[in-house]
Amino acid sequence: MFHPKRDGAVLGGILVFGLILAWHNRFLMDDAFISFRYAANLAAGHGLVFNVGERVEGYTNFSWTVLLAAAIRLGLAPEAASQWLGLAASGVTLALVHVTARSLLKSSSAAALVAVVLATNYSFSAFATGGLETALQAALFAGLLFLVAGDERWSDRRLLALSLWSAVAILTRPDSVLVVGLAWLFVVAQVWRGRAGEPLRCLVIAVVPVVAIVGPWVYWKLGFYGHLLPNTYFAKVPVAGSMERGFAYLDAFVSAYRFGPFLVLTLAAMPALLRRRPAGFGFALALVSAWAGYVVAVGGDFMEFRLLVPILPALALVSVAAVRELVPMTAAQWALLALLPLASFGHARHFRGTGDPLDLQSVAGLADHLTDPASDWIGVGKALERELGSVPGVSIALAPAGAIPYYSGLESIDMFGLTDAWVGRHAPRRPGSGWPTRIAPLAYLARRGVTLVIGHPWLVDAGARLEASAPVALRQLEVVGALPSGSYLVRIPMGDGRELVALVLTRSAELEAAIAARAWAVQALATPVAESVSPSLSDSAARVNVGFALELDGKTDADSTNRLSTP
């Protein structure tokens, strides 16, 4: 029996607890700053671009980035705005899954249990504030589940809501089209059965709004960027071995949260759940299965279970439903389901990532990239802005393309290709990494006129002696290829007793005047170019580097055979 006031109070308590927990687990990840930079450029009137005047779709979260741009126009910092928006989306998700569970399970206590299982999941909690659209996508999937799980007799208002919700989901992440299409299959089947004589009218109500919203966006994308798929797709397109990595990623998630027994129970309870009406459980099971298959197909992710957060509401629902279906005693049900929050707590306390070949980074590790003294990507970005922001023509190439470009404000080349069209489509794969990213060869960076190669930021104590070895420098900076003549290392002060080591790739009068005026330490690299390919990278990558030079001007750069000169 339902008690609206009591159920509302319980839900309110769960929301407060869940949001406090999410705030306790708050963090920001470097990839979020890519969206922040796009949003800042949009708010400043430059359009949705990473570098002003360069049209590359290096984001996959259009509506989220536009929301952040609106926040910036209102005077809010995107770092804080993204976290507050994420918390709001997580609250909406908890409310939606609670209402859906109460409707399907016919039990207030079971609905509360579903919401508690979701709220206490560490991945759901932490990624509420990570800065990306993860929490919003979870809310949109929960909304689709709520709409499909309702009465199978679809009203015009509910069809319209489904259409608008679907449009926002697709604009938030294009891969949401998988779940949107799945939801529509369920709706078509229900409409055809339940509204004889009116299915065409119903489908028009459902289809026209989403086409009217998504259609112009697609038209704009094609005109502005020239491609339907984002550049990130080409940079991360699955390669040989991706599915094996995807299975390993999924297995790591199931093991971390002790979901194994619940998956077995869900499979056993599936026939009974699929027979129930309305078809909410069927859609929840289909949603979890389809999205898990998609995650396996793309090879998972390098971030701790971020890609699985959107299906956690449906997974919590079917787990509780399966236990209630097969475990007869209420006390035993609660005891069994208590394992999920306990496993989540243990995971949050002890997980610090995995080594090769999965190379999965923990939430703590993702947060440390930005502020830990060993990396300090925020500090690096601010130091570059302070020291070089007023120097004309300075551009940087780097691997972590989020916080450093955002805070430095400098023209930036993403060496992994997320925001660079050529690298994303043509650069060689980066071998020796758990995640099959691309890596920009030095020949391309030189052709782009990059002045400073930051690579993977290399911080040293001020005055520390460095080995004048090109292979060591390339390995530290995580670059590949043959160094052109005249390249040298420069040490940029961080302002706290540390220095950032960078490679001067393209010499310019303005940059060298700034280096001389600031009396920065410089160091020549006199190793033969033939030896200056990072040993962690394959010979094939070096061959692609040479091939790129041949492709551009029909001949090999003569400087690439010379010894490096002292600056």
N, C-alpha and C positions, 0 to 999 in steps of 0.2 A: 504494500500500500504506500502511495506517495503522500508526503507532507511537504507542500511547496515551501513553507517558511523554514522548516527544518532542513530540507534539501538545499535551499538557498544559503543558509548559514554554513552548512557543511562545505558547500562549494566555495563560499567566501573564505573559509579557513584554509582550504586547500590552495586557493589562489594566493593568499598571503604567504603561506609557507613556501609554495613553489617559487614565487617571485623573490622572496628573501634568499632562498637557496641559490637561485640563478644569479642574484647580485653578489652573493658570497663567492661564487665561482666565476665571476666576470673576468674577461680578458679581451684583448684585441689581437688579431692576426695580421700578418703583413699583407696578405692578399686583399684585405678589406681596403687598404690604402690605395689600391688601383682604382676601385670604385670611387673613393674619396677624391682622387685627382680628376677623374672624368667629371664628377659632380661639380667640383670647384671650377673647372673650365667652362662647364655649361652655365653655372651661376654667373660667371664673369662675362658671358656673352661670346665665348669662343666656340661653342658647340660641344657635342659629346665626343671629345677628342682627348687623347693622352698627351700628345705633343701638339701645340698650337699649329694649325695648318696641315696636320697629317691625319688623314681619316682612316683609322683602323679600329675595328670593333673588338677591343681587348677586354671586354666585360661580358658577362652572361646574365645580367640582372637588370634589365632596362628599367622596370618600374621602381626597383629599389634605388637605383642610381638617381633617377629623377626625383624621388622623395628626398634623398639627401641633398640634391641641388636646391630644392625648395627650402629645406632647413637652413642651408647656407645663406640663401637670399634673405631669410628671416633673421640672420645674425647669429645662428647657432653653429657650433663647431661640429663637423660630421662625426668626429670620434664619439662625442657624447650623444649626439642625435641618433646614431646607428644603434647604440646600446639601449636607449630608451625605446626606440621603435621595435627593437628585437624583444625587449621585455613585454611590450604591449602585445606583440604577435604571440608570444608564448602564453600570455594570459588568455587570449582569445582561443588558442588551441586547447588549453585545459578546459575552458568552459564548453567548447564545442564537443569535445570527446566525452565529457561528463553527461551532457544532455543526450548525446547519441547512445551512450552506453545505458543510460536509464531507460531509454525508449526500447532498445533491443533486448536487454537483459531483464527488464520488468522488475528491477530491484534497485532501491536507493543505495543500499550498502555496497552492492556489486559495482554500481556506477562510481561511487566514491573510491572504491578500491582501484578501478581502472585509472582514475585521475591521479591517485597517489603513486601507482606504479610508474606512470608517465612523468609526474613531477619530480620523482626521485631519481630518474635515469640521468646519469652524469652527462652523457652526450647531449641530451635534450636541454639540460640545465645550463651547461657551459656555453653551448653554441647560441643560446639566447642573446648573448652579448658579444659574440665574436666579431661583429662588424659587417658580416656578409648577410645575404638574404635568406640564410638557412631557416631561421625561425619563421619568417614570413611564408616560405614555401610549405613548412609544416602546417601552418595555420590554414593555408589554402587547400591542402590535401585533406585536412580535418573537416573543412567546410564542404568539400565535395562529398566526403563520407556522410556527413550530416544530411545533406540534401538527398543523396541517393537512398539513405537508410529510412527515409520517411515513408509515408503512405504511398503505395504504388499507383494511386490515382493522382496524376500530376495536375495541379492547378496551373493556370496561366502565370500567376505570380511566381510560383516555384520554378517553372520553366525559365522565366525571365531571370530569376536569381541565379539559376545554374549557368545560364549563358554569360551573365556579367562576371560571375565568379571564375568561370573557365577562361574568360578573356584576361583577367588580372593574373591568373596562374601562368598563362602562356607568356605574358609580358614580363613576369617576374623571372622565370627561367624557361627557355624554349623546350627543355626536355620534359617539362610538365605536360606537354602535349600527349605523352604516353598515358598518363593517368586521366587526363581530360577525355581522351578518346575512349578509354575503358569505361569511364562514367557514362559517356553518351551511349555506348553499346547497351548498358543496363537500362538506360532511360528509353531508348528506342524499343527494346523488348517489352518494357512495361507499358509504354504508350500504345503500342500496337495491340497489346492484350486488353488494356483497360479502357481505351477510348475509341471504340470502333466507330468508323466514319469520320473521325477528326484527327487522325495521326498526322496528316500533311500540315494542317493548321498548327498543331502543337510543335512540330519540328521547325516550322517557319519562326515561331515565337522563340524557340531555343537557339536557332542558328543565326538569324539576322543580326542580333546585337553583337555576338562574338565576332562575326565577319566584319561588321561595321567598325569595330574597335581594332581588331588584329590586322585587318586588311590594309588600312592606311599606314600602320606601323611597318608592315612588311614592305609596302611601296616606298616608304621613306628610307628604310634600311638599304634597299637595292639602289636607290638614287644617291644616298649619302656615302655608303661604304662600298657599294658595288658587289656585295655578296649577300646571299640569304643566310648562310651559316656564319657564326662569329669566328673571328680569327683564332680564338682559343680552341675551337674544334680541330683546326688543322695542326695546331701546336701539340695537342694531346691525343690526336686520333689514335685509336688502338693499334698496336703492332703485335708481332708474333710474341706469344707468351702472355698477352694481356689477360686472357680468360683465366689462366692459371693464377695470375696475381689477383684477379678479381675473386676467385674462389678462396684464396688465402686470406684476403681482406674480409670476406664474409665469415669465414671460419674464425678469424681472430675476434670478430664482433660477438659471435655466438658464444665463444669460450669466455670472453671477458665478462659478459653479463649472465653467464650460466643459463642461456636460453635453450640449451639442448633438450632437457626434459620437456619443456613447454612446446617445442616444435614437435616432439613425438606425440604428446597429448593432442596437439592441434590436428595432426594428421589422423589420429584415431577418431577425433570428434568431428572431423570435416563432413562426413555424410549427414550427420544429424544437424550440423549448423547450416549446411546448404539447403536443407529441406524447410528451414524456417522462413516465414514471411513476416514483414517485407524482406527484401533480398539484401539487407545491410551486411550480414555476415559474409554473403557471397562476394559482395563488392570489396569488403575489407580483405578477405583472403586473396582475391584477384589482385588487389592493389599491392599487397605485400609481395606476392609472387612475381608480378610483372616488374616492380621496381628493383627487387633483389636481382632478377635476371639482367636488368639493364646495368646495374652496378657491376655485376660480374663481367658483362660484355665489354664495358669501358675500362676494366682493369682496376676498379676501386679508386682509391685516392691516397695521397700521402698524408692527409690530415686525419687524425683520430676519429673515424666513424662519422665524419660530417655528412657524407652522402646518404647515410642511412637514417638521419634524424627525421626527414619528412615522413617516413613510414612508421615511426615509433608510436604515434597515436593508434593506428590500425593494429599494430603488433600488440600493444597493451590490451586492446579490446579483445582480440581473438585469443590471447593467452588466458585472460580471466574467464572468457566464455568456455574455453576448452576444459579448464580446471573444474568449473561449475558443472559441466556436462558429465565429466567422468569420475570426479572425486565426490563421493556421496555425503560426507560429513562436513558441515560448515567449518568446524574448527580445523579440520585437515586442509580445507581449501585455503583458509587464512594462513596457516603455517607454511604451506607449500609456496604460496604467492609472496610470503615475506622474504623468501630467498632472493627475489629480484631486487628489492631495495638494498638488501645486505650485500649482494654481489656488486651492485653499483657503487656502494660505499667503499668496498674493498678495491674495486677498479680505480676509483678516484684517488685513493690513498697510495696505491702501489704502481700503477702503470706509468712508465716513463718512455714509452715508444718501443719499437722493435728494431733489430738490426736487419742486415741484408738477408734474404732478397726482398722482403716486404718493405723495409725502410719506412715504417709508419711513425709519424711524429705525434707525440702526445700534446694535449692542450697546454700543459706546462712548458713543453719545449717550444711550441708555437709562440707562446707569450714571451719566453726568454729571448727569442730572436730580437725583439724590439728594444728591450731594456737591459738585458744582462750585460755586464761590462765586457764579456768576451766577444759580443757581437754588436749590441747597442745600435741597431739600425736607425732608430729615431735620432740618437745623438749624432750619427754620421750624417744624416740628412740635414740636421740643423747646422752642423759644422760647415758643410759644403755651402749652404745658403749664406752663412756669415762670412766665409772666406772668399767665395767665388760668385756669389749672387750678383755682384755689380760688375763682374768682368765680362765683357762682350764675347759672344761666340763660344762659350764653354759648353760642351756637351759631355755626357757621361754614358758609359756602357756598364751594365751591372746585371747580376743574377737575381737578387731579390728586388723586384720592380715595384714595391709598394711604398713603404714609409720613406725610403731615401729619396725617390723622385718627388713624392708629395711634399716633404719638408724642405728639400733643396730648391724646388721650383726650376731646376735646370732641365734643358732638353735631355731626354733619357732614352737610351736604346735598351730594350729588354733582351738580354742575351739568351733567355729561354724561349723567346718568341711569342709570349702571350699578347703583347701589345705591339709587335713588329711584324708587318705583313710578310716580308721576305724570309725572316728567320722562322716564322711560324709555318711556312709552307715548304721551304727549300733547304734549310740548314740541316746538317747531319744530326742523327740521334746522339744523345749524350750517353755513352756506354759507362758501365760501372756504377750505375745509379739504380736504386730500387724503383724509381719512377721514370718512365721513358721520355724525358723531356728532350727538346732539341737544344743545340748549343751554337751560338753565332761564331763563325770562324773569324780570326783577326783580319783576314783579307776583306771581309764584308764591313767590319767596323772601320777599317781604314778608308774604304771607299765612301762610307757615310761621313767621313771627316770627324770621327769621334776624337775628342781631345784627350779625355781621361778614361782609362779602363779601370773601374772599381772591382769588377768581377764579384767574387764573394768577399765582402769587406775584410780586409787584413789589418788588424789593429796591433800596434806594438808600443812599448814604452818609449817615451821620448829619448832619443840618443842611443837606443839599442842598436847594436851592430847587426846588419843584415848580410847574408851571403850574396855576393854579386853573381848569382847564377840564374841564367834565363829559365832553365827547367824548374828550379825551385820557385821562382817568381810566378811562372805560368801555373804551376800546381797550386800555389797559394791563392792566386787570383781566379782560378778555375776558368782559364781561357785555353783555346786550342788554335794552333796554326803557327805560321812562321812570322817572327817579329820583323817589321821593316827596319831599315837602317835609321839610326838616330833615336830610337825609342829608349826611354830611361825611366827609372823609378823616381817618384817624388813623395815626400812625406808631409801630409797636411795636418797641422795641429788640431786636435780635438778640443783644446782649451782646458784639459784636466790632467795634463801629464802624459797623455797618450797621443799617438799619431796614426793617421790613416795612410797606408801605403797604396799608391796608385801608379798606374803605368801611363806615362805620357806617350800617346800613340801618334797623334797628329800635332806637330809643333805649330804654334801660332804666336805671333808677336805679342798679342795681348796677354795670353796665358804666361808666357815666359817673362814678360815684364812684371806680372803679378808675383810670380815665383821669386824673381830677383828682389823685388821691393820688400817682400815679406821674409826674405832670407831663409826660405825653406830648404831643408836638406835634400839633395838629389844624389842619385847613384846610377852609374852607367852599368849596362849589362853587356859584357864583352864575350859571351859564349857564342860559338858558331851557331848560326841559325839552324843548321841541319840537326843539331841536338836539342833545339828549343821547343820541342813538342812535349806536352805534359805526358809522362809515362802512364798516367791513369786513363789516357784516351787512346783509342785505336788508330792504327795507321790509316784506316779507311777515312777517318775524320780529317786527317791531314791531306789525304788525296782530294777530298771534297773541297778543302780550302784552296788547293791549287786549281782545281777544276773551276771554282768560282771565278778566279782571276782570269782564266782562259775564256770563260763564258762572257766576261764583261768586255774585254778589249782584244781578244784573240791572241794574247801573248802573256807569258808569265811575267810578273813584276820583276824587273831586273834587280831591284833592291833586295828582294827576298833571298838572293844568293850571296849577299855581302855580309861581312862581319859587322856587328853593331858598333857604332862609333860613340865616343864619349860626348855627352851634351855640351 
